[in-house]
Amino acid sequence: MELVVSIVKKIVDHPEAVTGKMSSDGITVELETTPEDRGRVIGRRGKTVDSLRILATAAFANPGGHVDIKIKE
């Protein structure tokens, strides 16, 4: 989870507002950002958040597993 949060902090304008939390099931990372930075995290057509999901899955999931990233509003 720290990997995802640290990457997101590098791409937003307000890194101090970025927080992350791993869900109890261990496969969902919930991110909170400022409303202005939400678009930067999602990216054009969702490419940035998709890339974050791929990195998180490679880092955290069991083989064949999947990690989901949710951005809270």
C-alpha positions as CSV (number, residue, x, y, z in Angstrom):
1,M,0.0,0.0,0.0
2,E,2.9,2.4,0.8
3,L,4.1,1.9,-2.8
4,V,0.9,3.1,-4.3
5,V,0.6,6.1,-1.9
6,S,4.2,7.2,-2.6
7,I,3.7,7.0,-6.4
8,V,0.4,9.0,-6.1
9,K,2.1,11.6,-4.0
10,K,4.6,12.2,-6.8
11,I,2.0,12.9,-9.4
12,V,-0.4,15.2,-7.5
13,D,-0.2,18.9,-6.7
14,H,-1.1,18.4,-3.0
15,P,0.8,15.3,-1.8
16,E,0.1,16.2,1.9
17,A,-3.6,15.4,1.3
18,V,-3.0,11.9,-0.1
19,T,-3.9,9.1,2.3
20,G,-4.2,5.4,1.7
21,K,-5.8,2.5,3.5
22,M,-5.7,-1.3,2.8
23,S,-9.1,-2.9,3.2
24,S,-9.7,-5.8,5.6
25,D,-9.7,-8.3,2.8
26,G,-6.3,-7.1,1.7
27,I,-7.0,-6.7,-1.9
28,T,-8.4,-3.2,-2.1
29,V,-6.4,0.0,-1.6
30,E,-8.6,3.1,-0.8
31,L,-7.0,6.4,-1.7
32,E,-8.1,9.9,-0.7
33,T,-7.0,13.0,-2.5
34,T,-8.2,16.5,-3.0
35,P,-10.9,16.9,-5.7
36,E,-8.4,18.8,-7.9
37,D,-5.9,15.9,-7.9
38,R,-8.5,13.1,-8.4
39,G,-8.2,13.6,-12.2
40,R,-4.4,13.3,-12.1
41,V,-4.7,10.0,-10.3
42,I,-7.3,8.6,-12.7
43,G,-5.5,9.9,-15.8
44,R,-6.8,10.0,-19.3
45,R,-9.2,7.2,-19.9
46,G,-8.1,5.7,-16.6
47,K,-4.6,4.8,-17.8
48,T,-2.9,6.1,-14.6
49,V,-5.0,4.2,-12.2
50,D,-4.9,1.1,-14.3
51,S,-1.1,1.3,-14.2
52,L,-1.2,1.7,-10.4
53,R,-3.4,-1.4,-10.2
54,I,-0.9,-3.4,-12.3
55,L,2.0,-2.3,-10.1
56,A,0.0,-3.0,-6.9
57,T,-1.0,-6.4,-8.1
58,A,2.6,-7.3,-9.0
59,A,3.8,-6.1,-5.6
60,F,1.1,-7.5,-3.3
61,A,-1.1,-10.1,-4.8
62,N,-0.7,-13.9,-4.8
63,P,-0.1,-15.4,-8.2
64,G,-3.3,-15.0,-10.2
65,G,-4.5,-12.5,-7.6
66,H,-5.7,-8.9,-8.2
67,V,-5.5,-5.7,-6.2
68,D,-8.1,-3.0,-6.7
69,I,-7.6,0.7,-6.2
70,K,-10.6,2.8,-5.2
71,I,-10.4,6.6,-5.1
72,K,-12.8,8.0,-2.5
73,E,-14.8,11.1,-3.3
